[in-house]
Amino acid sequence: MIEWVTLATMLILVLALVLTAVRLVLGPSLADRVVALELIALIAVGIIIVYAVQVDRAAFLDVALVLALTAFMAAVGFARFLERGGSGDNE
């Protein structure tokens, strides 16, 4: 039973990853692309967690935590960039 649930979850996450990659490519603004990158990182964390459950290895949860913290720090850095007068529009 758990195999089917993890497989369905993985398929949904991969579909979300593909749709987010489309948003990353299409833009149209820098803020849209940054939000898409943050969402890709979040989806990657979800994929790692589902994989950790599937293979029954808790070590992968540490990897997911590090990726989540790194993505958060990237979001903070981008917010500081915009706050200091960075260009938020690339048109």
C-alpha positions in Angstrom: 0.0 0.0 0.0 2.7 2.5 0.9 4.5 1.9 -2.4 1.4 3.1 -4.3 1.1 6.1 -2.1 4.7 7.1 -2.5 4.6 6.5 -6.3 1.5 8.7 -6.7 3.0 11.4 -4.5 6.2 11.3 -6.6 4.2 11.6 -9.8 2.3 14.6 -8.5 5.5 16.3 -7.3 7.3 15.7 -10.6 4.3 17.2 -12.4 4.4 20.2 -10.1 8.2 20.5 -10.8 7.6 20.5 -14.6 4.9 23.2 -14.3 7.1 25.3 -12.1 10.0 24.9 -14.5 7.7 26.3 -17.2 7.0 29.3 -15.0 10.7 29.8 -14.4 11.4 29.9 -18.1 8.5 32.1 -19.1 8.9 34.7 -16.3 7.9 37.4 -17.1 9.5 39.3 -14.2 12.5 38.6 -12.0 10.3 38.2 -9.0 8.2 35.5 -10.8 11.4 33.7 -11.6 12.7 33.9 -8.0 9.3 32.6 -6.7 9.6 29.7 -9.2 13.1 28.9 -8.0 11.9 28.9 -4.4 9.0 26.6 -5.3 11.4 24.3 -7.1 13.5 24.0 -4.0 10.4 23.3 -1.9 9.3 20.6 -4.4 12.8 19.1 -4.3 12.5 18.9 -0.5 9.2 17.1 -0.9 10.7 14.7 -3.3 13.6 13.9 -1.0 11.3 13.4 1.9 9.0 11.0 0.0 12.1 9.1 -1.2 13.3 8.9 2.4 10.0 7.3 3.4 10.1 5.0 0.4 13.6 3.6 1.1 13.2 3.9 4.9 16.4 5.9 5.4 16.3 8.8 7.8 19.6 10.2 6.6 17.8 11.7 3.6 15.8 13.9 6.0 19.0 15.8 6.9 19.6 16.5 3.2 16.1 17.8 2.9 16.6 20.1 5.9 19.8 21.5 4.5 18.2 22.2 1.2 15.2 23.9 2.8 17.5 26.1 4.9 19.6 27.0 1.9 16.5 27.9 -0.1 15.3 30.1 2.8 18.6 31.9 2.9 18.5 32.5 -0.9 15.0 34.1 -0.4 16.3 36.3 2.3 19.2 37.4 0.1 16.9 38.2 -2.8 14.6 40.2 -0.5 17.6 42.2 0.8 18.7 42.8 -2.8 15.3 44.2 -3.7 15.1 46.3 -0.5 18.4 48.0 -1.3 17.1 49.2 -4.6 17.9 46.2 -6.9 16.1 46.0 -10.2 13.1 43.8 -9.7 12.0 44.1 -13.4 14.0 42.9 -16.3 11.9 44.1 -19.1 
